[in-house]
Amino acid sequence: MRSKCLSVVIIFMFIATFFLFLPSVSADPAVMVYSYTLSPEVFMPGDSGVLNLVVKNAETTSTYTSTSTSGTHTATTTDTIGATIKKIWINSANDGLGKYVKASSYYEDVGYLGPTNSIAIEFEIAADDNITEGLYFPNVRINVEESNFEDVTYPFKVKVSNSTVNLIGADIPSKISVSGSTDITLTVVNNREASVDAVTIIPEEIDGIDFVQDSVFVGELDSYSSQDVTFSIIPTETGFKNLSFNLSFRNGDNVHNEETFFSIEVIETLDVAPVLYSIPSTIGRGRAARVRIEVYNAKTDSISGVIVTPISDVIITPSQYFIGSMDADDVFSASFDIYTHNLDIGSEYTIDFKVSFKQGDEYYETPSVSTSFEIVTPSTSGEGGVSLITISFFVVIAVALFLLYKWRKRRSN
């Protein structure tokens, strides 16, 4: 029994002496994920993005010195504190329903990383189609050759959201006129937590409607922000129309599309038109009569270059009446004189009036409105035009008064 105990003591002393005089003690480098960025910031189901990692050896010294002592003997060993990275990969995260957030690649034999040094690593990250929205935490895994410990593990956050960018009708009338163009206003709303880019609205072609703009480019739209866009539409026929707009945007490098529909009715009513205001039903032959009309602009926008043109075989002055610009809801009066000295008694004559105008870069012309009158003998003229002889008399009197005024002024000087 005593010899057996002595043997155990001798073996223990041998093992202790062996470890005491080991030539070196290895130091584990402090490899870590120093920082990361993810683009886009918030994924949509089906999106892919880029994860940029910065992997760093956080050791601040290049060497590690260890000292061991046995009796009077001291051994000093110096080791280099570097890291040889064998592999970097990402463990996926899932929603419990078979959909994943995962990386499509990994890195092997990355190389040596000295103290305080760092390297940048890039991964493509993808969220499966129809994945449940929410937060996911895939893990970055780093295997270091020199480490006596487990692999470095670093979870990073990926947010997946179903929120999107919408197009709503801000100012779209339920009914519009078939004449001219009408402006409609849409609002682009970004409901997402992060900005989106390359926002573009494109109207789809539709029979009976022409769009002045082929598309409207908004560009970048910040999170939870909105912007109004305006389209000018030109109807070419009446009836109910379904307007379709395609909204496209980029979340990171992922292109998304949303389609929106609006319904309008195109009707015959004129929002720019002449209205007959004062028209005689009969005019005595040889007399002059005055026709007065009013032009209204019932559009929500101003128009320019407004001209009223009478169309008839009778003599009418002026041949055109220039109004110019009209603001929304403006009304303007225009007068024309009809001369009847060459017309036949008992005959009926017609005058058409049309209005032409410019809206934006386009020119338009309204349908004509008509009026008729009958030529009668001067003694039976219904609304009694003014005799040409009477007009001549007043002209002579006016000239005489003007000459008398000039003569008196000359004498007073």
Protein Blocks (a to p, Z undefined) as FASTA:
>chain_A
ZZmmmmmmmmmmmmmmmmmmpcbdcdddddddfbdcdddfbdcehiacddddddddfbfb
fbdcddddehjaccddddddddddfbdcdddddehnopacddfbdcehkbpcdehiacdd
dddddddehiacdddddddddddfklcbdcddddddddddfbdcddddfbdcfbdcfehj
dddddddddfbfbdcehiacdddddehiacfblbdcebjadehiacddddddddfbecdd
dddddddddehjaccdddddddddddfbdfbdcddfbdcfbdcehiacddddddddfbfb
dcehiacddddfbdcddfbdcebjadehiacdddddddfklccehiacdddddddddehj
bccdddddddddddddfklgfklpadfklmmmmmmmmmmmmmmmmmmmmmmZZ
